[in-house]
Amino acid sequence: MPAILHPDDVVEKRPPRRVEENDSGGGRLPPIEPKHTGGGGEGDNWSNKPVGSRGPRERLQRYRLGLFFALGGDLMFFIAIVSAFFVQKHAGHIDAYNHWTNPWVPIQIPAILWVNTFLLVLSSITLEVARRGIFHEPDVMEEWLGLGKPTRKRVLPWLSVSIVLGGLFLWGQYSAWKQLAMQHIFYAGNPSSRFFYLITGIHGIHLLLGLALLVTAVIGMSTIRLIESRQILVDCATWYWHSMGALWLFLFGLLIYGQ
């Protein structure tokens, strides 16, 4: 008698469920890893990525850490200048008539420095808008999907405005030097004027480097293919600029105190 094959005799073997990979039981699905888009912008969710994993978030943190270490070394240099400033301002000697004399002769701070300070603060605000714009999650997702380059349209105008404001600040610092020169106040004239030229000059050199970083960021927005690399470039340039802005507020207050 021929054997009869019943449907119940057929055993279908299915792969085990993999809950951690979002397998609903009907078959194995490929693992899905959420993408993380930024470092401080609106809708940013980089912090949701597990600590210790490797990705854009960790790469950004490494660059930030390197920048802050470099700025820390630079800060020590400015601390030395500030220390010398206070020593020189309060130094003096007793003359032949038994009078205490101090060679520090205050100078009048050029009024344009107030305008320069406002421009620098405004440039930090516009640059922060650019930094947050490049981490705007919907725009970043569009770039990942190859739907366009919306971050460039969002960031480039703010970067350009920041560069213009930074250039105006440096031009204003140069104008302040010219005003002092017209009053016959030069670097070697007095300890007060010496520190004015020294502080504004060294800070101006650092801000010139910041302008170079911003110009590089503008060029990088059009030439760098990876969105993560563009984010890192704009982010680090912005934090450097913020640091120079905060430093100038302190140095400007120091100059006012010294005069």
Backbone as JSON, one array per atom type, in Angstrom:
{
  "sequence": "MPAILHPDDVVEKRPPRRVEENDSGGGRLPPIEPKHTGGGGEGDNWSNKPVGSRGPRERLQRYRLGLFFALGGDLMFFIAIVSAFFVQKHAGHIDAYNHWTNPWVPIQIPAILWVNTFLLVLSSITLEVARRGIFHEPDVMEEWLGLGKPTRKRVLPWLSVSIVLGGLFLWGQYSAWKQLAMQHIFYAGNPSSRFFYLITGIHGIHLLLGLALLVTAVIGMSTIRLIESRQILVDCATWYWHSMGALWLFLFGLLIYGQ",
  "N": [[0.84, -1.19, 0.0], [0.66, 2.13, -0.94], [2.47, 4.82, 0.56], [1.02, 7.57, 2.24], [1.39, 10.99, 2.15], [0.94, 13.26, 4.55], [-0.03, 16.68, 5.22], [0.6, 17.41, 7.8], [2.89, 16.09, 8.31], [4.96, 17.53, 7.29], [7.5, 19.55, 8.34], [8.25, 22.77, 8.88], [11.13, 24.56, 9.06], [12.15, 27.41, 10.6], [14.22, 30.29, 10.85], [15.59, 31.22, 14.04], [14.08, 33.74, 16.14], [15.32, 37.04, 16.25], [15.42, 39.27, 18.42], [16.89, 41.5, 19.11], [17.57, 42.55, 16.71], [15.31, 43.6, 15.64], [13.62, 41.64, 14.6], [10.62, 40.42, 13.56], [9.7, 37.86, 13.6], [8.87, 36.66, 11.3], [10.97, 36.26, 9.69], [14.44, 37.01, 9.22], [15.54, 40.27, 9.73], [17.61, 42.84, 8.38], [20.13, 44.37, 10.45], [19.42, 47.51, 11.92], [20.8, 50.59, 12.24], [20.51, 53.57, 13.92], [21.02, 56.8, 12.5], [23.14, 59.49, 13.43], [23.29, 62.95, 13.84], [24.58, 65.42, 14.64], [26.28, 67.99, 16.57], [25.21, 69.66, 18.69], [23.26, 71.13, 17.51], [19.89, 72.1, 16.53], [17.51, 69.6, 17.17], [19.42, 67.69, 17.48], [20.83, 64.48, 18.01], [23.08, 63.11, 18.72], [24.01, 62.38, 21.2], [22.57, 60.19, 21.89], [23.78, 57.97, 20.96], [25.49, 54.98, 21.78], [28.0, 55.19, 24.28], [31.41, 54.8, 23.63], [31.15, 53.58, 21.19], [32.12, 53.87, 17.75], [32.13, 56.58, 15.55], [30.68, 59.44, 13.79], [30.16, 61.17, 15.94], [32.1, 60.58, 17.91], [34.37, 61.21, 16.47], [34.07, 63.96, 16.11], [34.24, 64.77, 18.8], [36.9, 64.15, 19.36], [38.29, 65.99, 17.75], [37.37, 68.38, 18.86], [38.41, 68.12, 21.44], [41.17, 68.19, 20.91], [41.35, 70.81, 19.92], [40.63, 72.31, 22.21], [42.7, 71.65, 23.94], [44.85, 72.85, 22.61], [44.03, 75.52, 22.78], [44.14, 75.78, 25.52], [46.91, 75.76, 26.04], [47.54, 78.12, 24.71], [46.18, 79.89, 26.31], [47.72, 79.96, 28.63], [49.86, 81.45, 27.77], [48.69, 84.0, 27.43], [48.0, 84.46, 30.08], [50.49, 84.86, 31.21], [51.14, 87.32, 30.01], [49.13, 88.96, 31.09], [49.8, 88.81, 33.8], [52.3, 90.1, 33.79], [51.36, 92.58, 33.04], [49.91, 93.51, 35.33], [51.98, 93.56, 37.2], [53.7, 95.48, 36.08], [52.04, 97.72, 36.03], [51.66, 98.39, 38.71], [54.17, 98.75, 39.6], [56.98, 100.63, 40.83], [59.18, 103.26, 42.11], [61.23, 104.88, 44.59], [62.08, 108.22, 44.37], [64.78, 110.72, 44.2], [63.84, 112.65, 45.88], [62.5, 111.38, 47.79], [59.99, 110.52, 47.05], [57.32, 108.49, 45.97], [57.25, 107.16, 42.82], [55.66, 106.3, 39.76], [56.13, 104.88, 36.67], [54.03, 104.38, 34.98], [51.87, 105.74, 32.75], [48.66, 106.58, 32.16], [46.7, 106.07, 29.19], [44.29, 107.35, 26.88], [41.65, 105.3, 25.98], [40.9, 104.49, 22.66], [37.76, 105.37, 21.26], [36.72, 103.78, 19.28], [37.18, 101.16, 19.93], [35.06, 100.25, 21.44], [33.07, 99.98, 19.52], [34.3, 98.03, 17.97], [34.26, 95.88, 19.78], [31.52, 95.37, 19.97], [31.05, 94.53, 17.31], [32.53, 92.17, 17.26], [31.23, 90.56, 19.14], [28.77, 90.35, 17.86], [29.56, 88.95, 15.59], [30.17, 86.47, 16.7], [27.64, 85.63, 17.4], [26.35, 85.35, 14.87], [27.98, 83.39, 13.81], [27.51, 81.26, 15.51], [24.91, 80.69, 14.81], [25.41, 79.67, 12.27], [26.89, 77.39, 12.96], [25.01, 75.84, 14.36], [23.24, 75.51, 12.3], [24.5, 73.77, 10.51], [24.24, 71.38, 11.77], [21.61, 70.84, 11.62], [19.1, 68.6, 11.71], [17.05, 67.65, 9.76], [18.09, 68.71, 7.34], [20.61, 67.52, 7.23], [19.9, 64.81, 6.97], [18.72, 64.87, 4.45], [20.98, 65.3, 2.87], [22.41, 62.94, 3.37], [20.71, 61.16, 2.14], [21.09, 61.88, -0.43], [19.64, 63.95, -1.62], [20.23, 66.55, -2.1], [22.02, 69.6, -1.24], [21.33, 71.03, 1.27], [22.45, 72.05, 3.63], [24.52, 73.72, 2.91], [23.24, 75.94, 1.78], [22.03, 76.89, 4.06], [24.14, 77.47, 5.82], [26.3, 78.89, 4.6], [25.61, 81.73, 4.12], [25.63, 82.8, 6.76], [28.2, 82.22, 7.61], [29.62, 83.85, 5.85], [28.77, 86.43, 6.63], [29.86, 86.48, 9.19], [32.59, 86.46, 8.61], [32.88, 88.94, 7.37], [32.22, 90.67, 9.5], [34.26, 90.0, 11.28], [36.48, 90.87, 9.8], [35.94, 93.63, 9.8], [36.29, 94.14, 12.51], [39.09, 93.75, 12.83], [40.01, 95.76, 11.13], [39.07, 97.96, 12.55], [40.66, 97.74, 14.86], [43.16, 98.33, 13.81], [42.65, 100.95, 13.03], [42.42, 102.11, 15.55], [45.05, 101.97, 16.42], [46.18, 103.77, 14.59], [44.97, 106.14, 15.42], [46.14, 106.48, 17.96], [48.78, 106.79, 17.17], [48.64, 109.24, 15.84], [48.38, 110.84, 18.01], [50.86, 110.78, 18.97], [51.5, 108.58, 20.52], [53.21, 105.82, 21.06], [54.56, 102.44, 20.74], [56.94, 102.19, 22.27], [56.78, 104.3, 23.98], [55.66, 104.39, 26.63], [55.01, 102.28, 29.49], [52.25, 101.79, 29.68], [51.17, 102.33, 27.08], [52.73, 100.51, 25.73], [51.77, 97.99, 26.59], [49.2, 98.2, 25.62], [49.5, 98.14, 22.8], [50.75, 95.66, 22.64], [48.86, 93.79, 23.69], [46.55, 94.19, 22.08], [47.69, 93.7, 19.6], [48.68, 91.01, 19.67], [46.32, 89.62, 20.19], [44.97, 90.35, 17.86], [46.45, 88.97, 15.93], [45.81, 86.34, 16.58], [43.08, 86.44, 16.03], [43.16, 86.88, 13.33], [44.07, 84.42, 12.47], [41.78, 83.02, 13.13], [40.01, 84.1, 11.23], [41.15, 83.01, 8.94], [40.52, 80.34, 9.37], [37.74, 80.47, 9.16], [37.43, 81.24, 6.48], [38.5, 78.97, 5.32], [36.54, 77.17, 6.13], [34.36, 78.09, 4.64], [35.26, 77.54, 2.05], [35.52, 74.79, 2.32], [32.84, 74.01, 2.57], [32.0, 73.78, -0.01], [33.79, 72.09, -1.23], [34.42, 69.82, 0.28], [33.4, 66.51, 0.55], [32.2, 64.73, 2.47], [29.67, 65.06, 4.85], [30.13, 64.89, 7.58], [32.78, 65.73, 7.88], [32.6, 68.38, 7.07], [30.95, 69.35, 9.09], [32.63, 69.09, 11.32], [34.68, 70.88, 10.64], [33.37, 73.41, 10.54], [32.36, 73.48, 13.14], [34.67, 73.4, 14.84], [36.01, 75.72, 13.97], [34.17, 77.61, 14.78], [34.13, 77.32, 17.6], [36.73, 78.06, 18.18], [36.62, 80.74, 17.4], [34.68, 81.72, 19.18], [36.15, 81.45, 21.54], [38.22, 83.3, 21.15], [36.67, 85.59, 21.1], [35.59, 85.68, 23.73], [37.98, 85.93, 25.1], [38.82, 88.44, 24.2], [36.89, 90.13, 25.39], [37.66, 89.95, 28.05], [40.3, 90.97, 27.88], [39.81, 93.54, 26.9], [38.4, 94.67, 29.03], [40.55, 94.63, 30.81], [42.29, 96.49, 29.63], [40.77, 98.81, 29.93], [40.74, 98.97, 32.7], [43.46, 99.42, 33.14], [43.81, 101.99, 32.24]],
  "CA": [[0.0, 0.0, 0.0], [1.54, 3.3, -1.02], [2.44, 5.73, 1.71], [0.32, 8.84, 2.01], [2.09, 12.11, 2.8], [0.01, 14.24, 5.11], [0.59, 18.01, 5.43], [1.13, 17.55, 9.16], [4.21, 15.47, 8.39], [5.97, 18.47, 6.8], [7.91, 20.47, 9.4], [8.97, 23.9, 8.3], [12.12, 25.13, 9.98], [12.38, 28.85, 10.41], [15.34, 30.79, 11.67], [15.16, 31.75, 15.34], [13.84, 35.18, 16.2], [16.41, 37.88, 16.76], [14.71, 40.45, 18.9], [17.77, 42.65, 19.15], [17.69, 43.09, 15.36], [13.97, 43.98, 15.21], [13.03, 40.54, 13.84], [9.24, 40.22, 13.99], [9.4, 36.44, 13.65], [8.59, 36.16, 9.97], [12.21, 36.19, 8.93], [15.47, 37.87, 9.77], [15.7, 41.58, 9.11], [18.97, 43.37, 8.55], [20.22, 45.3, 11.59], [19.21, 48.92, 11.6], [21.49, 51.47, 13.17], [20.08, 54.96, 13.69], [22.07, 57.76, 12.17], [23.21, 60.61, 14.36], [23.55, 64.02, 12.89], [25.27, 66.65, 14.92], [26.97, 68.28, 17.8], [24.73, 70.82, 19.41], [22.26, 71.86, 16.76], [18.5, 71.79, 16.81], [17.17, 68.24, 16.8], [20.62, 66.86, 17.55], [20.66, 63.29, 18.82], [24.34, 62.36, 18.79], [24.22, 61.87, 22.54], [21.84, 58.94, 22.06], [24.59, 56.85, 20.49], [26.19, 54.4, 22.92], [29.36, 55.64, 24.55], [32.39, 53.78, 23.3], [31.04, 53.22, 19.79], [32.88, 54.74, 16.86], [31.29, 57.21, 14.55], [30.89, 60.88, 13.64], [30.14, 61.84, 17.23], [33.4, 60.4, 18.55], [35.35, 61.94, 15.68], [33.9, 65.37, 16.46], [34.75, 64.97, 20.15], [38.37, 64.14, 19.32], [38.75, 67.27, 17.21], [37.1, 69.4, 19.88], [39.36, 67.97, 22.53], [42.45, 68.71, 20.44], [41.27, 72.27, 19.86], [40.63, 72.89, 23.55], [44.05, 71.51, 24.48], [45.66, 73.9, 22.0], [43.62, 76.79, 23.37], [44.64, 75.81, 26.89], [48.3, 76.2, 25.98], [47.52, 79.53, 24.34], [45.71, 80.66, 27.47], [48.85, 80.14, 29.53], [50.65, 82.57, 27.21], [48.01, 85.24, 27.78], [48.09, 84.63, 31.53], [51.81, 85.47, 31.46], [51.06, 88.73, 29.63], [48.3, 89.65, 32.08], [50.59, 88.91, 35.04], [53.27, 91.18, 33.58], [50.59, 93.83, 33.01], [49.63, 93.95, 36.69], [53.25, 93.89, 37.85], [54.2, 96.74, 35.53], [51.14, 98.83, 36.38], [51.8, 98.75, 40.13], [55.59, 98.87, 39.95], [57.45, 102.0, 40.99], [60.4, 103.4, 42.9], [61.34, 106.13, 45.36], [63.05, 109.09, 43.7], [65.75, 111.41, 45.06], [63.13, 113.51, 46.83], [61.79, 110.47, 48.69], [58.61, 110.41, 46.57], [57.03, 107.29, 45.2], [56.92, 107.47, 41.42], [55.24, 105.17, 38.94], [56.27, 105.29, 35.26], [52.82, 104.05, 34.22], [51.08, 106.92, 32.39], [47.45, 106.1, 31.46], [46.33, 106.65, 27.89], [42.85, 107.29, 26.63], [41.28, 104.22, 25.08], [40.13, 104.98, 21.5], [36.34, 105.02, 21.34], [36.37, 102.78, 18.28], [37.28, 99.82, 20.51], [33.71, 99.85, 21.84], [32.41, 99.51, 18.3], [34.93, 96.75, 17.62], [33.77, 94.85, 20.69], [30.16, 95.03, 19.53], [31.14, 93.76, 16.07], [33.04, 90.83, 17.54], [30.14, 89.82, 19.79], [27.78, 90.07, 16.83], [30.1, 87.9, 14.72], [30.03, 85.19, 17.4], [26.23, 85.22, 17.31], [26.08, 84.86, 13.52], [28.73, 82.15, 13.6], [26.81, 80.21, 16.24], [23.77, 80.31, 13.96], [25.96, 78.8, 11.22], [27.27, 76.11, 13.57], [23.8, 75.08, 14.62], [22.61, 75.19, 11.03], [25.11, 72.62, 9.84], [23.81, 70.19, 12.47], [20.16, 70.75, 11.53], [18.9, 67.19, 11.36], [16.38, 67.38, 8.46], [19.0, 69.01, 6.22], [21.66, 66.5, 7.19], [19.31, 63.59, 6.44], [18.57, 65.05, 3.0], [22.29, 65.09, 2.24], [22.71, 61.52, 3.45], [19.88, 60.47, 1.15], [21.46, 62.35, -1.75], [18.56, 64.77, -2.16], [20.67, 67.92, -2.3], [23.0, 70.15, -0.3], [20.64, 72.12, 1.98], [23.26, 72.66, 4.69], [25.31, 74.8, 2.32], [22.38, 77.12, 1.68], [21.72, 77.37, 5.4], [25.32, 77.86, 6.59], [27.2, 79.82, 3.91], [25.36, 83.17, 4.37], [26.04, 83.18, 8.12], [29.66, 82.22, 7.63], [30.09, 85.03, 5.12], [28.54, 87.59, 7.49], [30.84, 86.42, 10.28], [33.89, 86.86, 8.07], [32.85, 90.4, 7.17], [32.27, 91.31, 10.82], [35.62, 89.8, 11.81], [37.36, 91.78, 9.08], [35.69, 94.98, 10.3], [36.92, 94.24, 13.82], [40.52, 93.94, 12.65], [40.21, 97.09, 10.57], [38.87, 98.89, 13.64], [41.83, 97.71, 15.72], [44.2, 99.08, 13.1], [42.29, 102.36, 13.12], [42.75, 102.55, 16.91], [46.5, 102.19, 16.42], [46.45, 105.01, 13.86], [44.56, 107.26, 16.26], [47.16, 106.67, 18.98], [49.99, 107.3, 16.52], [48.42, 110.65, 15.58], [48.57, 111.53, 19.29], [52.27, 110.52, 19.32], [51.54, 107.51, 21.52], [53.78, 104.69, 20.34], [54.82, 101.25, 21.54], [58.06, 102.38, 23.21], [56.66, 105.55, 24.71], [55.3, 104.24, 28.03], [54.53, 100.92, 29.75], [50.82, 101.7, 29.39], [50.99, 102.21, 25.63], [53.39, 99.27, 25.3], [50.85, 96.87, 26.81], [48.04, 98.36, 24.73], [49.89, 97.61, 21.48], [51.06, 94.24, 22.77], [47.64, 93.0, 23.89], [45.69, 94.25, 20.88], [48.4, 93.1, 18.47], [48.7, 89.54, 19.77], [44.95, 89.15, 19.98], [44.65, 90.52, 16.45], [47.06, 87.87, 15.17], [44.99, 85.15, 16.82], [41.8, 86.58, 15.32], [43.47, 86.7, 11.91], [44.05, 82.97, 12.27], [40.37, 82.62, 13.13], [39.46, 84.44, 9.92], [41.64, 82.01, 7.99], [39.72, 79.13, 9.59], [36.4, 80.69, 8.63], [37.54, 81.18, 5.02], [38.66, 77.54, 5.0], [35.23, 76.54, 6.3], [33.54, 78.46, 3.48], [35.75, 76.74, 0.9], [35.2, 73.39, 2.6], [31.42, 73.74, 2.35], [31.79, 73.48, -1.43], [34.76, 71.13, -1.75], [34.48, 68.6, 1.1], [32.26, 65.67, 0.2], [31.55, 64.15, 3.63], [28.98, 66.02, 5.71], [30.76, 64.87, 8.91], [33.99, 66.55, 7.83], [32.17, 69.79, 7.04], [30.46, 69.68, 10.42], [33.78, 69.24, 12.21], [35.39, 72.1, 10.27], [32.61, 74.57, 10.99], [32.25, 73.44, 14.6], [35.94, 73.78, 15.46], [36.26, 77.13, 13.66], [33.26, 78.4, 15.61], [34.59, 77.31, 19.0], [37.94, 78.89, 18.25], [36.2, 82.14, 17.31], [34.06, 82.05, 20.47], [37.21, 81.58, 22.54], [38.88, 84.59, 20.94], [35.73, 86.64, 21.5], [35.56, 85.75, 25.19], [39.28, 86.45, 25.52], [38.86, 89.89, 23.95], [36.09, 90.81, 26.41], [38.5, 90.06, 29.24], [41.42, 91.88, 27.6], [39.29, 94.9, 26.78], [38.2, 95.11, 30.41], [41.86, 94.85, 31.39], [42.8, 97.76, 29.12], [40.03, 99.89, 30.58], [41.24, 99.04, 34.08], [44.8, 99.97, 33.15], [43.85, 103.39, 31.84]],
  "C": [[0.88, 1.24, 0.0], [1.35, 4.2, 0.18], [1.77, 7.04, 1.31], [1.02, 9.93, 2.82], [1.07, 13.14, 3.26], [0.72, 15.58, 5.32], [1.21, 18.17, 6.81], [2.53, 16.97, 9.29], [5.32, 16.42, 7.96], [6.26, 19.49, 7.91], [8.75, 21.58, 8.77], [9.89, 24.5, 9.37], [12.38, 26.58, 9.62], [13.55, 29.29, 11.29], [14.82, 31.35, 12.99], [14.98, 33.26, 15.28], [15.04, 35.89, 16.8], [15.8, 39.22, 17.15], [15.58, 41.68, 18.84], [17.94, 43.29, 17.78], [16.32, 43.41, 14.77], [13.32, 42.91, 14.33], [11.63, 40.28, 14.39], [8.84, 38.76, 14.04], [9.16, 35.85, 12.28], [9.83, 35.98, 9.12], [13.19, 37.18, 9.49], [15.56, 39.17, 8.99], [17.13, 42.06, 9.3], [19.0, 44.32, 9.74], [20.1, 46.74, 11.12], [19.88, 49.75, 12.67], [21.05, 52.9, 12.91], [21.25, 55.86, 13.39], [21.98, 58.93, 13.13], [23.85, 61.78, 13.62], [24.43, 65.13, 13.36], [25.87, 66.79, 16.28], [26.49, 69.54, 18.46], [23.66, 71.6, 18.68], [20.86, 71.47, 17.15], [18.16, 70.4, 16.32], [18.34, 67.29, 16.86], [20.37, 65.65, 18.42], [21.94, 62.46, 18.87], [24.51, 61.73, 20.16], [23.48, 60.57, 22.78], [22.67, 57.73, 21.63], [25.39, 56.3, 21.65], [27.61, 54.9, 23.05], [30.32, 54.5, 24.27], [32.31, 53.33, 21.86], [31.79, 54.25, 18.95], [31.97, 55.29, 15.79], [31.56, 58.69, 14.48], [30.95, 61.61, 14.98], [31.5, 61.75, 17.91], [34.49, 61.15, 17.78], [35.28, 63.44, 16.0], [34.48, 65.66, 17.84], [36.27, 64.98, 20.18], [38.91, 65.47, 18.8], [38.5, 68.41, 18.21], [38.12, 69.33, 21.01], [40.74, 68.49, 22.13], [42.47, 70.22, 20.38], [41.35, 72.88, 21.25], [41.98, 72.72, 24.24], [44.97, 72.59, 23.91], [45.32, 75.27, 22.58], [44.07, 76.92, 24.81], [46.09, 76.25, 26.96], [48.41, 77.67, 25.61], [47.09, 80.4, 25.51], [46.83, 80.91, 28.46], [49.73, 81.31, 29.06], [50.01, 83.91, 27.57], [48.02, 85.5, 29.28], [49.43, 85.27, 31.89], [51.8, 86.96, 31.12], [50.25, 89.53, 30.66], [49.05, 89.82, 33.4], [51.61, 90.03, 34.93], [52.59, 92.54, 33.57], [50.38, 94.36, 34.43], [50.93, 94.32, 37.43], [53.75, 95.24, 37.4], [53.34, 97.92, 35.97], [51.37, 99.31, 37.82], [53.26, 98.87, 40.55], [55.97, 100.34, 40.06], [58.73, 102.04, 41.81], [60.35, 104.73, 43.64], [62.43, 106.99, 44.74], [63.95, 109.79, 44.71], [65.09, 112.3, 46.1], [62.25, 112.69, 47.79], [60.29, 110.41, 48.35], [58.45, 109.11, 45.78], [56.58, 107.68, 43.79], [56.6, 106.18, 40.67], [55.33, 105.59, 37.48], [55.03, 105.04, 34.42], [52.01, 105.32, 33.99], [49.85, 106.45, 31.6], [47.24, 106.81, 30.13], [44.82, 106.52, 27.72], [42.55, 106.21, 25.6], [40.5, 104.79, 23.9], [38.69, 104.48, 21.54], [35.95, 103.92, 20.35], [36.45, 101.35, 18.83], [35.93, 99.33, 21.03], [32.92, 99.32, 20.65], [32.98, 98.16, 17.89], [34.42, 95.61, 18.49], [32.36, 94.42, 20.31], [30.19, 94.18, 18.27], [31.6, 92.33, 16.33], [31.99, 89.98, 18.23], [29.09, 89.43, 18.76], [28.27, 88.96, 15.89], [30.02, 86.53, 15.38], [28.6, 84.69, 17.33], [25.92, 84.65, 15.93], [26.8, 83.54, 13.26], [28.08, 80.99, 14.36], [25.57, 79.76, 15.48], [24.24, 79.37, 12.84], [26.3, 77.43, 11.78], [26.05, 75.24, 13.82], [23.11, 74.66, 13.32], [23.2, 73.97, 10.36], [24.78, 71.31, 10.55], [22.29, 70.02, 12.43], [19.77, 69.4, 10.93], [18.16, 66.96, 10.05], [17.29, 67.65, 7.26], [20.09, 67.96, 6.09], [21.12, 65.2, 6.61], [19.1, 63.69, 4.94], [19.89, 64.81, 2.28], [22.68, 63.62, 2.27], [21.92, 60.72, 2.4], [20.18, 60.93, -0.28], [20.42, 63.22, -2.42], [18.97, 66.22, -2.39], [21.71, 68.32, -1.27], [22.36, 71.31, 0.49], [21.48, 72.78, 3.06], [24.1, 73.81, 4.15], [24.48, 76.08, 2.22], [22.09, 77.72, 3.04], [22.94, 78.0, 6.08], [26.13, 78.96, 5.92], [26.88, 81.3, 4.14], [25.83, 83.62, 5.74], [27.54, 83.17, 8.27], [30.21, 83.47, 6.96], [29.91, 86.3, 5.96], [29.56, 87.63, 8.62], [32.22, 86.85, 9.81], [33.95, 88.37, 7.88], [32.96, 91.13, 8.51], [33.65, 91.17, 11.45], [36.62, 90.71, 11.12], [37.18, 93.23, 9.53], [36.31, 95.18, 11.68], [38.42, 94.51, 13.68], [40.83, 95.31, 12.05], [40.03, 98.15, 11.66], [40.04, 98.91, 14.61], [42.99, 98.48, 15.09], [43.92, 100.58, 13.16], [42.6, 102.91, 14.51], [44.25, 102.82, 17.03], [46.84, 103.51, 15.72], [46.06, 106.23, 14.69], [45.6, 107.54, 17.35], [48.44, 107.25, 18.37], [49.85, 108.79, 16.21], [48.58, 111.49, 16.85], [50.0, 111.34, 19.82], [52.39, 109.56, 20.51], [51.98, 106.24, 20.79], [54.1, 103.55, 21.32], [55.87, 101.51, 22.61], [57.91, 103.61, 24.08], [56.48, 105.39, 26.2], [54.86, 102.81, 28.27], [53.04, 100.75, 29.44], [50.57, 101.51, 27.89], [51.62, 100.92, 25.11], [52.45, 98.08, 25.45], [49.61, 96.99, 25.93], [48.37, 97.77, 23.36], [50.14, 96.11, 21.55], [49.8, 93.39, 22.85], [46.78, 93.01, 22.64], [46.37, 93.6, 19.68], [48.38, 91.59, 18.5], [47.3, 88.96, 19.59], [44.54, 89.27, 18.52], [45.24, 89.41, 15.58], [46.25, 86.59, 15.35], [43.65, 85.23, 16.07], [42.0, 86.46, 13.81], [43.53, 85.22, 11.56], [42.62, 82.45, 12.26], [39.69, 82.94, 11.81], [39.89, 83.44, 8.85], [40.85, 80.71, 8.13], [38.32, 79.28, 9.01], [36.41, 80.66, 7.1], [37.7, 79.73, 4.57], [37.34, 76.8, 5.12], [34.32, 76.86, 5.12], [33.96, 77.66, 2.25], [35.38, 75.27, 1.09], [33.74, 73.05, 2.39], [31.13, 73.36, 0.91], [32.7, 72.37, -1.95], [34.81, 69.82, -0.98], [33.22, 67.78, 0.88], [31.51, 65.18, 1.43], [30.93, 65.23, 4.5], [29.62, 66.05, 7.1], [32.0, 65.75, 8.95], [33.64, 68.03, 7.79], [31.66, 70.23, 8.41], [31.62, 69.94, 11.38], [34.51, 70.55, 11.91], [34.67, 73.34, 10.78], [32.53, 74.62, 12.52], [33.53, 73.91, 15.27], [36.28, 75.25, 15.18], [35.4, 78.04, 14.54], [33.73, 78.46, 17.05], [35.88, 78.1, 19.17], [37.56, 80.37, 18.26], [35.53, 82.58, 18.63], [35.12, 82.27, 21.54], [37.94, 82.91, 22.4], [37.97, 85.75, 21.31], [35.67, 86.8, 23.01], [36.88, 86.31, 25.73], [39.35, 87.97, 25.32], [38.04, 90.66, 24.98], [36.91, 90.98, 27.7], [39.64, 91.06, 29.03], [40.96, 93.33, 27.48], [39.0, 95.49, 28.17], [39.52, 95.42, 31.11], [42.45, 96.18, 30.92], [42.08, 98.94, 29.75], [40.51, 100.07, 32.02], [42.61, 99.71, 34.13], [44.88, 101.44, 32.81], [43.07, 104.26, 32.82]]
}
